[in-house]
Amino acid sequence: MGEANEALHEELAARPVVAGPAARGELDGMLAGLGAATAPRDGRGAATLADATVARRLYRLLRADGCEPRLFVGRRGGPRAGTVMRVTWAAPPGRARTDRGVTYARGYVRGMTLVCGYVSDPARGYSLEWNLDAAATAQGATRRLAARLRQLGAAPGQAAGRRGGVRVYVKDGEAVGDLLLQIEAPESMLYWENARALRAMRGRIHREVNGETANLRRTARAGARQAEAARALLVAGTDLPLALRQAAQARLDHPEASLVELATLVGLSKSGLNQRMRRLVTLARGLGLGGEEAHSGEVRRSGCS
């Protein structure tokens, strides 16, 4: 499932169960998220689960809620063969959930996350999502989950899920970190924020390196065209003012230097040297002596180097 996601589920499942609004919300969220996995019958609810951690968590929550749960271990055949755990419990009709505060909402999202939630690897992308099957969607779980997420300050989105289900998601990196803290997964939140900060730092370094590389390329192109123009003018014996001749010779002597470096060598300001280089390129183009590919705009841009 992914290292970050497995760690999140383990952290949530290890929390102590204390009767109250948070536990009631978590139980309701688990039952709503299980959808087709639950099958009420003869006054009792039942859920068959392949994840032993989730099954034990459900059992503890049901016991704290006074639902008289029972836990069975069995085998499932067919293409999905393996060990399964079946939880059954008394399902008193009409038990109302009157608590809809923030504590209940945090528990509800926590329960949903345990049974159908998935957090992405923050090094690759920012996403916390819940995949609800068609049965859960038909029972209104999508609407209730979105309402609880908004209650916690998140802005959920929705998309089509697998086999007629719905995928509810939160994409913003900061919002995901805040949700992890609110559903009481501090270790996962710290891992998330550290990975997010590292990813941001790498992105910044990458942008800076790319920007510096682009500047170096522009500097090299401008320097080569200036040197071409200077060489053509000097070889042709063009009558140049002393200041332009000195600038031309300096560029020929240091074709790869930036304007800042070259200005320091000849004792001029960067803007003063840039003006002389523009005049050299313009003269060469006007006389057809070289620098045909140089463009005054590119020469101006080289002044930023």
Secondary structure, 3 states (H helix, E strand, C coil): CCHHHHHHHHHHHCCCCCCCHHHHHHHHHHHHHHHHHECCECCEEEEEECCHHHHHHHHHHHHHCCCCCEEEEEEECHHHCEEEEEEEEECCCCCCCCCCCHHHHHHHHHHHHHHHEEECCCCCCCCEEEEECHHHHHCCHHHHHHHHHHHCCCCCEEEECHHHCEEEEECCHHHHHHHHHHCCCHHHHHHHHHHHHHHHHHHHHHHHHHHHHHHHHHHHHHHHHHHHHHHHHHHCCCCCCHHHHHHHHHHHHCCCCCHHHHHHHHCCCHHHHHHHHHHHHHHHHHHCCCCCCCCHHHHHHHCCC
